[in-house]
Every structure is written in C-alpha cells, then in structure tokens.
C-alpha cells in the first residue's frame, strides 16, 4: 500500500481516515467495482461544498511487487 499527498508528491505513513457510515458504504462499493472490473483503473470518493472540491480520496490498483 502506498499513500501519497498529491500536493507534495510525498508518501504518507501514518494517517487517519474518518468516514460517515454512508461514505464507508460508498467507498466499499467503489472498491468492489475496482477489484472486480479490470477496465476500472481508479475510483474517487469526493466531497464537494457548493461547486468546490473540498476533499477527495483516490484509490487505484497497484501493480504487484515482484519478490
């Protein structure tokens, strides 16, 4: 797993994610779609305030790491 900050392009090692029950269910549905459909490369869980993007989580499948 790699977690990164888009603004700084740095990896983050210790984070907290706090979701409402609805957001968790939505993210779960997105992850199921991501894992079951090879054509889907990434999913986004976004929060908008008015017409402005306030927060977003992007989840993408990574290539397996060779042993």
Protein Blocks (a to p, Z undefined) as FASTA:
>chain_A
ZZddfklopacfbdcddddfklmmmmmmmmmmmmmmmklmbdcddddehjacfbdcdddd
dddddZZ
